[in-house]
Amino acid sequence: MELKMNFSTTYFLLINILVFGLAFLMYYLLKKKGSKTYDNKVDLNYYEKAYIYKGPNFIYNSIIAIILRAHASGNIKIEKNYYKTKKGQDKVEFILKNLNVSGLDKGERKLFEILFSLGDGESISTRQMDRMRRTEADNYNKKFNDFIYFLEDEMVAKKLFTREKNTLKIFLSFVVFSILFFVGIVTVYNERFFGIASIVASLFFYTSLITTFSKMTDLGNKKFRELEKVEEELKAGRGTSEDDLLLALGLGLKYENIKNIYEKLGDEVYEIYLDEDFYKTFKTALVGDHLLVRN
């Protein structure tokens, strides 16, 4: 393709301005998705904060936090049991039983409904969960996906996530940004170096396009940034409350960080977390032991 063109500088300038204007309009329309005014005072509990910050791939930490909180509140009993495998290996399991849903919130009740549906309805052990995860993976994953969908619905209801579809808008924006980039290249090739501005602008618009694939609204992004600061504070040892301990576990912080909060809290009902088998056994039951390290 011949890029050398016998056009005046004014012509090149006008074309760059027009295409830039169109690109800026598309950029504005894309950004408008999350620019609605929402109430910034959105209350999130510990597992909702962990979900919005860590996403669904680390939901097992939130599940363990919910189990721990229910145990501490007396809503469930956790029993440690030793057993031998058919090969004679000594193993440990934890059994959840005596569920009392009084005082649990909607999300916590939803999780225990899922957990106990994996057993006989009266109790469920990590041994049973681990076996089902390995032998009935589709059914097992579907049940926990239901909990993830529940959390996503909550995020949408609180205006932190959106399900707005922008496929056509994104495609048109990509086309317009590409035209701006091409116009900038042609302008520079014809020795009108103000075309560099169009190239740089198109790269900026391309970058902004990537952010439109996120489910988060502006409010969701704001909460995410707030949680970044909270995570750093917890890592720095500033956590002192029950919510801090549960959030630290939900965020997947190191064992030392969580133990530090526990010692400041001084509440022995959370002592079971310090059991060297507790976290490892539950995590293995929930997601397996691939690359398993204790936080």
C-alpha positions as CSV (number, residue, x, y, z in Angstrom):
1,M,0.0,0.0,0.0
2,E,1.3,3.4,-1.0
3,L,1.4,5.6,2.2
4,K,3.0,8.7,0.6
5,M,0.2,11.2,-0.1
6,N,0.3,14.6,-1.7
7,F,-2.0,16.3,0.9
8,S,-1.6,19.6,2.6
9,T,-0.6,19.9,6.3
10,T,-4.0,21.4,7.0
11,Y,-5.7,18.3,5.5
12,F,-3.7,15.9,7.6
13,L,-4.3,18.0,10.7
14,L,-8.1,18.0,10.1
15,I,-8.2,14.3,9.5
16,N,-6.3,13.7,12.8
17,I,-8.5,16.0,14.7
18,L,-11.7,14.4,13.4
19,V,-10.7,10.9,14.0
20,F,-9.3,11.8,17.4
21,G,-12.7,13.4,18.2
22,L,-14.5,10.3,17.2
23,A,-12.1,8.1,19.2
24,F,-12.6,10.3,22.3
25,L,-16.3,10.0,21.9
26,M,-16.1,6.2,21.9
27,Y,-13.8,6.4,24.9
28,Y,-16.4,8.5,26.7
29,L,-19.2,6.1,25.9
30,L,-17.2,3.2,27.2
31,K,-16.3,4.9,30.4
32,K,-19.9,6.0,30.9
33,K,-20.7,2.3,31.8
34,G,-19.5,2.7,35.4
35,S,-19.9,6.4,35.9
36,K,-23.3,6.3,37.5
37,T,-23.5,7.8,40.9
38,Y,-23.9,5.2,43.6
39,D,-24.0,5.4,47.4
40,N,-20.4,5.0,48.4
41,K,-21.5,3.6,51.8
42,V,-21.7,0.0,50.9
43,D,-21.3,-2.4,53.8
44,L,-19.4,-5.6,53.0
45,N,-18.8,-8.4,55.3
46,Y,-15.5,-10.3,55.5
47,Y,-16.2,-12.9,52.8
48,E,-17.7,-10.4,50.4
49,K,-14.5,-8.2,50.8
50,A,-12.4,-11.3,50.1
51,Y,-14.4,-12.2,47.1
52,I,-14.3,-8.8,45.4
53,Y,-10.6,-8.5,46.1
54,K,-9.4,-12.1,45.3
55,G,-12.1,-13.3,43.0
56,P,-13.6,-16.8,42.6
57,N,-10.3,-18.7,42.2
58,F,-9.5,-18.2,45.9
59,I,-13.0,-18.8,47.2
60,Y,-11.7,-21.7,49.3
61,N,-10.1,-19.3,51.8
62,S,-13.4,-17.5,52.3
63,I,-15.1,-20.9,52.8
64,I,-12.6,-21.8,55.5
65,A,-13.1,-18.4,57.1
66,I,-16.9,-18.9,57.2
67,I,-16.5,-22.3,58.8
68,L,-14.1,-20.9,61.4
69,R,-16.4,-18.0,62.2
70,A,-19.4,-20.4,62.6
71,H,-17.3,-22.6,64.9
72,A,-16.3,-19.6,67.0
73,S,-19.9,-18.4,67.2
74,G,-21.1,-21.8,68.4
75,N,-23.1,-22.4,65.2
76,I,-21.3,-25.5,64.3
77,K,-19.1,-28.1,66.0
78,I,-15.8,-29.1,64.5
79,E,-14.5,-32.5,65.5
80,K,-11.0,-33.7,64.7
81,N,-10.7,-37.4,63.9
82,Y,-7.8,-39.7,63.2
83,Y,-8.2,-42.7,60.9
84,K,-6.2,-45.2,58.9
85,T,-6.5,-45.7,55.1
86,K,-6.7,-49.1,53.5
87,K,-3.0,-48.9,53.0
88,G,-2.5,-48.4,56.7
89,Q,-1.6,-44.7,56.5
90,D,-2.5,-42.4,59.4
91,K,-4.8,-39.6,58.3
92,V,-6.7,-36.7,59.8
93,E,-10.2,-35.5,59.0
94,F,-12.4,-32.7,60.5
95,I,-16.1,-33.3,60.9
96,L,-18.6,-30.5,60.8
97,K,-21.8,-31.3,62.7
98,N,-24.5,-29.9,65.0
99,L,-25.3,-27.0,62.7
100,N,-27.4,-24.2,64.1
101,V,-28.2,-21.5,61.5
102,S,-29.5,-19.0,64.1
103,G,-27.4,-15.8,63.8
104,L,-25.8,-16.8,60.5
105,D,-26.3,-14.4,57.6
106,K,-27.7,-15.3,54.2
107,G,-24.3,-16.1,52.6
108,E,-23.1,-18.2,55.5
109,R,-26.4,-20.2,55.5
110,K,-26.1,-20.7,51.8
111,L,-22.6,-22.1,52.2
112,F,-23.6,-24.6,55.0
113,E,-26.6,-25.6,52.9
114,I,-24.1,-26.6,50.2
115,L,-21.6,-28.2,52.5
116,F,-24.2,-30.4,54.3
117,S,-25.8,-31.4,51.0
118,L,-22.5,-33.2,50.3
119,G,-23.1,-35.5,53.3
120,D,-26.1,-37.0,55.0
121,G,-27.6,-33.6,56.0
122,E,-26.5,-34.0,59.6
123,S,-22.7,-33.9,59.2
124,I,-20.0,-33.6,56.6
125,S,-16.3,-34.4,56.9
126,T,-13.3,-33.2,55.0
127,R,-12.7,-36.9,54.1
128,Q,-16.1,-37.1,52.4
129,M,-15.5,-33.7,50.6
130,D,-12.1,-34.8,49.3
131,R,-13.5,-38.1,48.0
132,M,-16.4,-36.4,46.3
133,R,-14.1,-33.8,44.8
134,R,-12.0,-36.6,43.2
135,T,-14.8,-39.0,42.2
136,E,-17.7,-36.7,41.4
137,A,-15.9,-33.5,40.2
138,D,-18.8,-32.1,38.0
139,N,-21.4,-32.3,40.7
140,Y,-19.0,-31.2,43.4
141,N,-17.8,-28.1,41.4
142,K,-21.4,-27.2,40.5
143,K,-22.4,-26.9,44.1
144,F,-19.6,-24.5,44.9
145,N,-20.2,-22.6,41.7
146,D,-23.7,-22.0,43.1
147,F,-22.0,-20.2,46.0
148,I,-19.8,-18.2,43.7
149,Y,-22.9,-17.2,41.6
150,F,-24.6,-16.2,44.9
151,L,-21.7,-13.9,45.8
152,E,-21.7,-12.4,42.3
153,D,-25.4,-11.6,42.5
154,E,-24.7,-9.9,45.8
155,M,-22.0,-7.8,44.2
156,V,-24.4,-6.8,41.4
157,A,-27.1,-5.9,43.8
158,K,-24.7,-3.7,45.7
159,K,-23.6,-2.0,42.4
160,L,-20.1,-3.3,42.7
161,F,-20.3,-5.5,39.6
162,T,-22.3,-5.1,36.4
163,R,-23.6,-7.5,33.9
164,E,-24.0,-4.8,31.2
165,K,-23.0,-6.2,27.8
166,N,-20.7,-3.9,25.7
167,T,-19.8,-6.2,22.9
168,L,-20.8,-4.0,20.0
169,K,-19.6,-0.8,21.7
170,I,-16.2,-2.5,22.4
171,F,-15.9,-3.7,18.8
172,L,-16.7,-0.2,17.3
173,S,-14.3,1.4,19.7
174,F,-11.5,-1.0,18.7
175,V,-12.2,-0.1,15.0
176,V,-12.1,3.6,15.6
177,F,-9.0,3.4,17.8
178,S,-7.3,1.4,15.1
179,I,-8.2,4.0,12.5
180,L,-6.7,6.7,14.7
181,F,-3.5,4.6,15.0
182,F,-3.4,4.1,11.2
183,V,-4.0,7.8,10.5
184,G,-1.2,8.7,12.9
185,I,1.2,6.3,11.2
186,V,0.3,7.7,7.7
187,T,0.7,11.3,9.0
188,V,4.1,10.7,10.4
189,Y,5.2,8.8,7.3
190,N,4.3,11.9,5.3
191,E,6.5,13.9,7.6
192,R,3.8,15.6,9.6
193,F,5.0,14.7,13.0
194,F,2.0,15.9,14.9
195,G,0.7,12.4,13.9
196,I,2.7,11.1,16.8
197,A,0.1,12.5,19.1
198,S,-2.6,10.4,17.4
199,I,-0.4,7.3,17.8
200,V,0.1,7.9,21.5
201,A,-3.6,8.7,22.0
202,S,-4.6,5.5,20.2
203,L,-2.3,3.5,22.5
204,F,-3.9,5.1,25.5
205,F,-7.4,4.3,24.1
206,Y,-6.4,0.7,23.5
207,T,-5.2,0.4,27.1
208,S,-8.5,1.8,28.4
209,L,-10.4,-0.7,26.2
210,I,-8.9,-3.5,28.3
211,T,-10.5,-2.2,31.5
212,T,-14.0,-2.4,29.9
213,F,-13.8,-6.2,30.1
214,S,-13.9,-6.0,33.9
215,K,-17.2,-6.7,35.7
216,M,-16.5,-4.0,38.3
217,T,-18.2,-0.7,38.3
218,D,-16.5,2.5,39.4
219,L,-17.7,1.8,42.9
220,G,-16.3,-1.7,42.7
221,N,-13.0,-0.4,41.6
222,K,-13.0,2.1,44.5
223,K,-13.7,-0.7,47.0
224,F,-10.9,-2.8,45.4
225,R,-8.4,0.0,46.0
226,E,-9.6,0.4,49.6
227,L,-9.0,-3.3,50.1
228,E,-5.5,-3.0,48.8
229,K,-4.8,-0.6,51.6
230,V,-6.5,-2.9,54.1
231,E,-4.4,-5.8,53.0
232,E,-1.2,-3.9,53.5
233,E,-2.4,-2.9,57.0
234,L,-3.1,-6.5,57.9
235,K,0.2,-7.6,56.6
236,A,1.9,-4.9,58.7
237,G,0.3,-6.4,61.8
238,R,-2.4,-3.7,62.4
239,G,-5.3,-6.1,62.6
240,T,-6.9,-6.5,66.0
241,S,-10.6,-7.5,65.6
242,E,-12.5,-10.7,64.7
243,D,-13.4,-9.2,61.3
244,D,-9.7,-8.5,60.7
245,L,-8.8,-12.1,61.4
246,L,-11.5,-13.5,59.2
247,L,-10.7,-11.1,56.4
248,A,-7.0,-12.0,56.6
249,L,-7.9,-15.6,56.2
250,G,-10.2,-14.8,53.3
251,L,-7.5,-12.8,51.6
252,G,-5.1,-15.8,51.9
253,L,-2.5,-14.0,54.1
254,K,0.3,-15.9,55.7
255,Y,-0.2,-18.0,58.8
256,E,2.1,-15.7,60.8
257,N,-0.2,-12.7,59.9
258,I,-3.3,-14.5,61.0
259,K,-1.7,-15.8,64.2
260,N,-0.6,-12.3,65.0
261,I,-4.2,-11.0,64.8
262,Y,-5.4,-14.0,66.9
263,E,-2.9,-13.3,69.6
264,K,-4.1,-9.6,69.8
265,L,-7.7,-10.7,69.7
266,G,-7.1,-13.1,72.6
267,D,-10.2,-15.1,71.9
268,E,-9.6,-18.9,72.3
269,V,-12.6,-19.8,70.2
270,Y,-10.3,-19.3,67.2
271,E,-7.6,-21.5,68.6
272,I,-8.5,-24.3,66.3
273,Y,-7.0,-22.4,63.4
274,L,-3.6,-22.8,65.0
275,D,-3.9,-26.6,64.7
276,E,-1.3,-27.5,62.1
277,D,-3.7,-29.8,60.3
278,F,-6.7,-27.4,60.2
279,Y,-6.0,-25.2,57.2
280,K,-4.1,-27.9,55.2
281,T,-6.9,-30.5,55.6
282,F,-9.7,-28.1,54.7
283,K,-7.9,-26.7,51.7
284,T,-7.0,-30.2,50.4
285,A,-10.6,-31.2,50.8
286,L,-11.9,-28.2,48.9
287,V,-9.4,-27.8,46.1
288,G,-6.8,-30.6,46.3
289,D,-3.2,-30.5,47.4
290,H,-1.5,-29.4,44.2
291,L,1.1,-26.8,45.1
292,L,-0.4,-26.8,48.6
293,V,1.5,-24.5,51.0
294,R,0.2,-23.3,54.3
295,N,-0.5,-19.6,54.3
